[in-house]
Amino acid sequence: MASREEIQQSMENMLAAGDKKVGELKAKVEAAGSDASAEMKKALADAEDKLAAGKEKFMELKGASDDKFDEMWSDTKENFKKVSEHLEGGWAALSDKVKSFFA
């Protein structure tokens, strides 16, 4: 099993990558202005919501005592894995939508 520090570092890396991707996509959608579709805007808003939820969970885990951290991580690691996979899939789909829009 990964150590608490490794888990936290992995989460920090994922959240930082998510921040960067959301920022880049948000800038592209904003640059498109009224030409950006409602679907693109909704997908971006969903990505921002998922990222915010991930940050909230990270802060809970980061502030937990060692015993509580182990308990919380045990309860949430599968959900976190699913959220990570969903975010990665969402980034790819959103990126494809943005790429096709700007192509």
VOPAGU-2260 file (C-alpha; in pm, 1 decimal, decimal comma):
REM VOPAGU-2260
SITE   aa  ch    i         X         Y         Z
SITE  MET   A    0       0,0       0,0       0,0
SITE  ALA   A    1     120,0     350,3     -79,3
SITE  SER   A    2     217,4     571,3     208,8
SITE  ARG   A    3       9,5     868,6     314,4
SITE  GLU   A    4     268,4    1101,1     162,2
SITE  GLU   A    5     262,1     912,1    -169,4
SITE  ILE   A    6    -117,5     919,4    -178,0
SITE  GLN   A    7    -124,1    1290,8    -102,3
SITE  GLN   A    8     143,2    1364,0    -363,0
SITE  SER   A    9     -48,0    1165,4    -623,0
SITE  MET   A   10    -365,9    1356,2    -541,0
SITE  GLU   A   11    -182,8    1690,1    -552,3
SITE  ASN   A   12     -35,7    1602,3    -892,2
SITE  MET   A   13    -374,4    1501,7   -1030,8
SITE  LEU   A   14    -539,8    1817,5    -898,2
SITE  ALA   A   15    -262,0    2039,2   -1034,6
SITE  ALA   A   16    -293,0    1875,6   -1376,8
SITE  GLY   A   17    -669,2    1923,2   -1358,5
SITE  ASP   A   18    -627,4    2291,3   -1271,5
SITE  LYS   A   19    -397,9    2339,4   -1567,6
SITE  LYS   A   20    -627,9    2160,6   -1809,8
SITE  VAL   A   21    -937,3    2343,1   -1690,0
SITE  GLY   A   22    -755,0    2674,9   -1717,1
SITE  GLU   A   23    -642,4    2603,8   -2071,8
SITE  LEU   A   24    -984,2    2486,3   -2184,2
SITE  LYS   A   25   -1160,4    2771,8   -2007,6
SITE  ALA   A   26    -938,9    3022,1   -2188,7
SITE  LYS   A   27   -1022,4    2860,6   -2523,5
SITE  VAL   A   28   -1395,4    2858,2   -2452,1
SITE  GLU   A   29   -1383,2    3220,8   -2337,8
SITE  ALA   A   30   -1185,3    3317,0   -2648,2
SITE  ALA   A   31   -1458,2    3158,0   -2859,6
SITE  GLY   A   32   -1711,0    3385,6   -2692,1
SITE  SER   A   33   -2059,5    3347,1   -2830,3
SITE  ASP   A   34   -1935,2    3084,8   -3075,8
SITE  ALA   A   35   -1876,6    2839,4   -2789,2
SITE  SER   A   36   -2161,3    2591,2   -2775,1
SITE  ALA   A   37   -2379,4    2537,3   -2470,7
SITE  GLU   A   38   -2254,6    2177,7   -2466,1
SITE  MET   A   39   -1892,6    2294,8   -2438,8
SITE  LYS   A   40   -1982,3    2536,9   -2162,1
SITE  LYS   A   41   -2172,6    2267,2   -1972,4
SITE  ALA   A   42   -1886,8    2019,8   -2009,3
SITE  LEU   A   43   -1641,6    2279,3   -1879,6
SITE  ALA   A   44   -1867,5    2361,7   -1584,0
SITE  ASP   A   45   -1895,0    1990,4   -1504,3
SITE  ALA   A   46   -1515,6    1956,3   -1514,9
SITE  GLU   A   47   -1479,6    2254,2   -1280,1
SITE  ASP   A   48   -1733,1    2099,0   -1039,9
SITE  LYS   A   49   -1553,6    1762,5   -1039,6
SITE  LEU   A   50   -1221,1    1934,5    -977,8
SITE  ALA   A   51   -1367,7    2135,5    -688,8
SITE  ALA   A   52   -1507,4    1816,3    -533,7
SITE  GLY   A   53   -1167,4    1650,5    -567,0
SITE  LYS   A   54    -999,6    1946,2    -396,2
SITE  GLU   A   55   -1251,9    1934,3    -113,4
SITE  LYS   A   56   -1191,7    1562,4     -56,3
SITE  PHE   A   57    -815,8    1619,6     -69,6
SITE  MET   A   58    -839,1    1888,0     199,6
SITE  GLU   A   59   -1042,9    1652,7     419,9
SITE  LEU   A   60    -786,5    1375,7     380,7
SITE  LYS   A   61    -491,8    1610,3     424,9
SITE  GLY   A   62    -630,6    1743,4     753,3
SITE  ALA   A   63    -717,6    1403,7     897,2
SITE  SER   A   64    -521,3    1231,5    1171,0
SITE  ASP   A   65    -321,9     925,9    1062,3
SITE  ASP   A   66    -586,4     683,9    1189,8
SITE  LYS   A   67    -869,0     884,8    1036,9
SITE  PHE   A   68    -674,2     920,6     710,2
SITE  ASP   A   69    -636,2     543,7     677,9
SITE  GLU   A   70   -1006,8     497,0     746,6
SITE  MET   A   71   -1111,6     773,3     506,6
SITE  TRP   A   72    -874,3     653,6     233,6
SITE  SER   A   73    -997,9     297,5     270,2
SITE  ASP   A   74   -1354,6     422,2     223,8
SITE  THR   A   75   -1279,3     659,5     -63,8
SITE  LYS   A   76    -992,6     511,8    -267,3
SITE  GLU   A   77   -1223,5     327,2    -507,8
SITE  ASN   A   78   -1440,4     635,2    -549,1
SITE  PHE   A   79   -1129,8     847,5    -599,5
SITE  LYS   A   80   -1008,5     603,9    -865,9
SITE  LYS   A   81   -1344,7     628,0   -1042,4
SITE  VAL   A   82   -1346,4    1007,3   -1017,6
SITE  SER   A   83    -990,1    1018,3   -1153,6
SITE  GLU   A   84   -1088,5     795,9   -1445,7
SITE  HIS   A   85   -1401,8    1004,0   -1504,9
SITE  LEU   A   86   -1200,8    1324,6   -1501,4
SITE  GLU   A   87    -942,3    1184,7   -1740,5
SITE  GLY   A   88   -1219,0    1063,5   -1972,1
SITE  GLY   A   89   -1393,7    1396,0   -1937,0
SITE  TRP   A   90   -1076,1    1588,0   -2016,9
SITE  ALA   A   91   -1024,6    1379,8   -2328,1
SITE  ALA   A   92   -1384,3    1425,0   -2443,4
SITE  LEU   A   93   -1384,1    1795,1   -2365,1
SITE  SER   A   94   -1047,0    1838,4   -2532,2
SITE  ASP   A   95   -1179,2    1662,8   -2842,5
SITE  LYS   A   96   -1482,3    1892,3   -2846,3
SITE  VAL   A   97   -1264,0    2198,7   -2808,0
SITE  LYS   A   98   -1015,9    2073,5   -3069,7
SITE  SER   A   99   -1291,9    2004,5   -3320,5
SITE  PHE   A  100   -1444,9    2343,9   -3254,8
SITE  PHE   A  101   -1116,0    2524,5   -3318,1
SITE  ALA   A  102   -1008,4    2304,7   -3611,6
